[in-house]
Amino acid sequence: MVDTNGKYAIETFALTKIFKDWWGRNKVVAVEGLDLQIRRKEIFGLLGPNGSGKTTTLKMLLSLLHPTKGKALVLGGDSRDPKINSKIGFLPEESYLYPYLNARETLDFYGRLFGLSGKIRKVRVDALLEMVGLEGMANRPVGTFSKGMARRIGLAQSLINDPELLILDEPTSGLDPIGTKQIKDLIVELGRRGKTVLLCSHLLADAEEVCDRIAIMYGGRIQRLGAVGQLLEKSDKRQITTDAVSDEVMRKIREIIIASGCDVKIEAPMEKLESFFIEIVRQAQQQKRPTSGAVNRVDLTDEDITKTVSDVLDRLVSTDLSEAAKIEIDSPLKVESVKVEANEGLLENLTATVEPVKIEIEKVEPKQGQAEIENERDKVKEDLLDELTGAGEDENA
């Protein structure tokens, strides 16, 4: 089944997942009869409490779980198709990273898996490290990262292939308020650039600020779906925001509203805690206070932040993917059989008693400097990555 009109990035038909017990009996209905359409170039929020079926739905969309019933189309086809899954970026709920690789090597490794050339990988890795605020820790093993820092690397790896569809499962989990705002700014900018983003979260404030439409799941079913503004609008209420006015003006406004038969409540507006928090950190940064965590630039205006995110994304797509190295499969090796003559004295020689030989070992002082040792270690890591991802790639492409 293929989506021929290309209207939807994701479309499901009665998608169902039932987990069974040891005896094959139905135990848990995680997702039931899910009919969902997510348009291309849309930021869509899949919301719900823990256990509502959000993550199970994502795993079925990515073919990590096989549905009990129903069908899912992703980018017009089956997500198991390599041509389709190469256009998908995925950030799982938990970031699974190799602890002994540093941040730069981690992103380079995922770039190799997508068959990106060395030139493209270097440009994208540098841009992504800058985007997530970890360029100063590029050579630090990710096993020493905090959960929030590991989350940033996980987000960066989900963007290494410049995906057409980005699926994010709890992207702000473990992030501080500044990192959370940066992720939301990035999602908004990706939406402006025509990317489709599926955001799965139980943090409602995140989805409210960035999503075009949302669906609220409970018990494996969609309970409500629609545009954020339409779902949250209170049509029976009105809100008026003004600059500070005198008590006399407030009294007249109150009298006019009461005379019309309506109740009125007048109070000073409250600043959001996120905005207040970021302002305090901005002041600390202006005082040049040191930090051992991720570098978050909050001393920029909203316009500067938007431009910075846009510039980083420009760098991600500036290289020509046609230059990507293609992994070629060598022709099968020809194996020639060799006739071996029997050697009757071989067994006797192998089992003969040999006098032990005393070997004197001369102690050799190491001649390599620390820089040479580090270079050798880096070369071993690079050779290992080549073996894992295909040694036929041309690094100079």
C-alpha positions in Angstrom: 0.0 0.0 0.0 1.5 3.3 -1.0 0.3 6.9 -0.5 0.2 8.2 -4.0 -1.0 11.8 -3.4 1.8 12.5 -0.9 -0.4 14.6 1.3 0.5 12.8 4.5 3.9 12.2 6.0 2.4 9.6 8.4 -0.9 7.8 8.0 -2.2 4.9 10.0 -5.2 2.6 9.5 -6.8 0.8 12.5 -3.3 0.4 13.9 -3.4 -2.0 16.9 -0.8 -3.5 19.2 -1.7 -6.2 21.8 0.9 -7.7 24.0 0.3 -11.3 25.0 1.3 -13.3 28.0 3.4 -16.5 28.1 0.3 -18.6 27.0 -0.5 -16.4 24.0 -3.5 -14.8 25.7 -4.2 -11.1 25.3 -2.6 -9.3 28.2 -2.3 -5.6 27.4 -3.9 -3.6 24.7 -1.3 -0.8 24.2 -2.8 0.8 21.0 -6.2 0.1 19.7 -7.7 1.1 16.3 -5.5 4.1 15.8 -6.4 6.2 12.7 -4.0 9.1 12.4 -3.0 11.4 9.6 0.0 13.8 10.0 0.4 16.2 7.1 3.7 16.9 5.5 5.6 20.1 6.8 3.6 19.9 10.0 4.7 19.9 13.7 2.4 17.4 15.3 2.3 16.6 19.0 1.3 13.2 20.3 0.4 13.7 24.0 -0.7 11.5 26.8 0.1 10.3 30.3 2.6 7.5 30.9 1.3 4.2 29.5 -1.1 5.7 27.0 0.5 4.1 24.0 2.6 6.9 22.6 6.0 5.2 22.5 4.4 1.9 21.2 2.9 3.9 18.4 6.3 5.4 17.5 7.9 2.0 17.5 5.3 0.6 15.1 5.7 3.6 12.8 9.4 2.8 12.7 8.9 -0.9 12.3 10.6 -1.6 15.6 7.4 -3.3 16.7 5.1 -5.4 14.4 1.5 -4.3 14.8 -1.1 -6.9 15.8 -3.5 -5.4 13.3 -3.7 -2.5 11.0 -1.2 -0.7 8.7 1.1 2.4 8.9 2.5 4.4 6.0 5.5 6.7 6.6 6.6 9.1 3.9 4.3 7.3 1.5 5.5 3.7 2.1 6.9 1.2 4.5 9.5 2.5 7.0 11.4 -0.7 6.5 12.4 0.4 3.0 16.0 1.8 3.2 15.0 4.6 0.8 12.4 5.7 3.3 14.2 5.2 6.6 17.2 7.1 5.3 14.9 10.1 5.3 13.9 9.7 9.0 15.6 11.1 12.1 14.7 9.4 15.4 15.4 10.4 19.0 14.3 7.6 21.3 13.1 8.1 24.8 16.5 6.9 26.1 19.7 7.8 24.2 21.7 4.7 23.6 25.3 5.8 23.0 28.7 4.1 23.0 30.3 5.4 26.3 33.9 5.2 25.1 33.4 7.3 22.0 33.6 11.1 22.4 31.0 13.4 21.1 32.6 14.1 17.8 33.3 10.4 17.2 29.7 9.5 18.1 28.3 11.8 15.4 30.9 10.8 12.9 29.9 7.1 13.5 26.2 7.8 12.8 27.2 9.8 9.7 29.2 6.8 8.4 26.1 4.6 8.9 24.2 6.8 6.5 27.0 6.6 4.0 28.0 10.3 4.2 31.4 11.2 2.9 34.2 12.5 5.2 33.7 16.1 4.0 30.0 16.1 4.6 30.4 14.4 8.0 32.9 17.0 9.2 30.7 20.0 8.2 27.6 18.5 9.8 29.4 17.3 13.0 30.8 20.7 13.7 27.5 22.4 13.0 25.5 20.0 15.2 28.0 20.3 18.1 27.7 24.0 18.0 23.9 23.8 17.8 23.5 21.7 20.9 26.1 23.7 22.8 28.8 20.9 23.1 31.5 22.2 20.8 33.7 22.8 23.9 33.3 19.1 24.9 33.7 17.5 21.5 36.6 15.3 22.7 35.0 14.2 26.0 33.7 10.5 26.2 29.9 10.5 26.2 29.9 8.0 29.0 30.9 10.9 31.3 28.0 13.1 30.1 25.0 13.9 32.3 21.6 12.8 31.1 20.9 16.3 29.7 24.2 16.4 27.8 23.6 12.9 26.5 20.2 14.0 25.4 21.8 16.8 23.4 24.0 14.4 21.6 21.0 12.1 20.9 19.2 15.1 19.3 22.3 15.9 17.2 22.5 12.3 15.9 18.9 12.4 14.9 19.7 15.3 12.5 23.0 14.1 11.1 21.3 12.8 7.9 19.2 16.0 7.4 15.9 14.0 7.7 12.7 14.9 6.0 10.7 13.4 8.9 11.9 13.9 12.5 10.4 11.8 15.3 11.2 12.9 18.8 10.3 10.9 21.8 10.4 13.1 25.0 13.1 15.3 23.4 13.3 17.7 26.5 13.6 14.9 29.1 16.6 15.6 31.3 17.3 19.1 29.8 17.5 22.3 31.9 15.1 25.1 31.0 17.7 26.8 28.7 18.3 23.5 26.8 14.5 23.0 26.6 14.0 26.4 25.0 16.8 25.8 22.5 15.1 22.5 21.5 11.8 24.3 21.1 13.4 27.0 19.0 15.0 24.4 16.8 11.7 22.5 16.3 10.0 25.7 15.2 12.8 26.5 12.8 12.7 23.0 11.3 9.0 23.5 10.8 9.6 26.7 8.9 12.0 24.9 6.7 9.4 22.4 5.6 10.4 19.5 7.8 7.7 17.2 9.3 8.2 16.8 13.1 6.3 14.3 15.3 6.8 15.3 18.9 5.8 12.8 21.6 5.7 14.2 25.1 3.8 14.4 28.4 5.1 17.9 29.0 2.2 19.9 27.8 3.8 23.3 27.8 6.4 22.2 25.3 3.8 21.0 22.8 1.6 24.0 23.3 4.3 26.4 22.2 5.6 24.6 19.1 2.9 22.3 17.7 0.5 23.1 14.9 -1.9 20.2 15.9 -2.0 17.8 18.8 -3.6 14.5 19.6 -4.2 13.4 23.2 -4.0 9.6 23.8 -5.4 7.6 26.7 -5.8 3.9 26.9 -4.3 3.4 23.5 -6.9 5.5 21.7 -7.0 9.2 20.6 -9.4 11.1 22.8 -9.1 14.5 21.2 -7.4 15.8 18.0 -7.2 19.3 16.5 -5.3 22.6 16.2 -3.8 23.8 19.4 -5.5 27.2 19.2 -8.9 25.8 18.6 -8.7 23.2 21.4 -7.5 25.7 24.0 -9.6 28.7 23.1 -12.2 29.6 25.7 -14.9 31.2 23.6 -17.0 32.2 26.6 -14.2 34.4 28.1 -12.4 37.6 27.0 -8.9 38.8 28.0 -7.7 42.4 27.8 -4.0 43.3 28.2 -3.0 46.9 28.7 -0.1 48.9 30.0 -0.4 50.0 33.7 -3.4 52.4 34.1 -4.6 54.5 37.0 -7.0 53.2 39.7 -9.6 55.6 38.4 -9.5 54.1 34.9 -9.7 50.6 36.4 -12.7 51.6 38.4 -14.5 52.8 35.3 -13.7 49.7 33.4 -15.0 47.5 36.2 -18.2 49.5 36.4 -18.8 49.2 32.6 -18.2 45.5 32.6 -20.4 44.9 35.7 -23.2 47.1 34.2 -23.2 44.7 31.2 -24.0 41.8 33.5 -20.6 40.1 33.3 -18.2 39.2 36.1 -14.8 40.7 36.0 -11.4 39.9 37.6 -8.6 42.4 37.3 -5.0 41.4 38.3 -1.4 42.0 37.3 -0.1 39.5 34.7 2.5 36.9 35.8 5.8 36.3 34.0 6.4 32.7 33.0 8.9 30.9 35.2 10.9 29.8 32.1 11.4 33.4 31.0 12.3 34.5 34.6 14.9 31.6 34.9 16.5 32.4 31.6 16.8 36.1 32.6 18.7 35.1 35.8 21.1 32.9 33.9 21.6 35.7 31.3 22.7 38.0 34.0 25.1 35.4 35.4 26.6 34.9 31.9 27.1 38.7 31.5 29.2 38.5 34.7 31.4 35.9 33.0 30.7 33.3 35.7 32.4 29.9 34.8 30.4 26.7 34.3 31.4 23.0 33.7 28.1 22.2 31.9 26.9 22.7 28.3 27.4 26.2 26.9 24.0 27.9 26.4 24.0 31.3 24.9 21.1 33.1 26.5 22.5 36.6 26.2 21.1 36.7 22.7 17.8 38.3 21.6 15.0 36.1 20.2 15.9 37.5 16.7 19.5 36.5 17.2 18.6 33.0 18.4 16.4 32.4 15.4 19.2 33.6 13.1 21.8 31.4 14.9 19.6 28.3 14.6 18.9 29.1 10.9 22.6 29.5 10.2 23.4 26.2 11.7 20.7 24.4 9.7 22.1 26.2 6.6 25.4 24.6 7.2 23.8 21.2 7.7 22.3 21.2 4.2 25.0 23.3 2.4 27.1 20.4 1.2 26.1 18.4 -1.8 24.9 14.9 -0.9 25.9 13.7 -4.4 29.4 13.8 -3.1 28.6 11.2 -0.5 30.7 8.1 -0.7 29.1 5.0 -2.2 29.9 1.7 -0.6 30.8 -0.8 -3.3 30.6 -4.5 -2.8 33.6 -6.2 -4.0 33.3 -9.3 -6.2 33.5 -12.6 -4.4 37.0 -13.8 -3.8 38.2 -16.8 -5.8 39.4 -19.6 -3.5 41.8 -22.1 -5.0 42.1 -25.5 -3.5 45.7 -26.7 -2.6 46.6 -30.3 -2.4 48.6 -31.0 0.8 51.0 -34.0 0.9 50.8 -36.1 4.0 53.9 -35.7 6.3 54.3 -38.8 8.4 56.9 -37.2 10.7 54.7 -34.1 11.5 53.0 -35.7 14.6 56.3 -36.9 15.9 57.9 -33.5 15.6 55.0 -31.8 17.3 55.0 -34.1 20.3 58.8 -34.3 20.7 60.2 -33.2 24.0 62.0 -29.9 23.7 64.4 -28.5 26.2 63.2 -25.1 27.5 65.0 -22.2 26.1 66.0 -19.4 28.5 65.2 -16.0 27.0 66.6 -12.8 28.4 64.2 -9.9 28.0 65.9 -6.6 27.7 64.0 -3.7 29.1 63.3 -1.1 26.4 62.5 2.4 27.4 59.6 3.9 25.5 60.7 6.4 22.9 57.3 7.7 21.9 56.1 11.0 23.1 52.7 11.6 24.6 51.5 13.3 21.3 52.6 10.3 19.2 50.8 7.9 21.6 47.6 10.0 21.4 47.8 9.9 17.6 48.1 6.2 17.5 45.1 5.8 19.8 43.0 8.1 17.5 44.2 6.0 14.5 43.0 2.8 16.2 39.6 4.3 16.9 39.3 5.5 13.3 40.3 2.1 11.9 37.7 0.5 14.2 34.9 2.8 13.0 36.0 2.0 9.4 35.5 -1.7 10.1 32.1 -1.2 11.7 30.7 1.1 9.0 32.4 -0.2 5.9 36.1 0.2 5.1 35.4 0.8 1.4 34.4 4.4 2.0 36.6 7.1 0.5 37.4 9.5 3.3 38.6 12.2 0.9 35.4 12.3 -1.1 
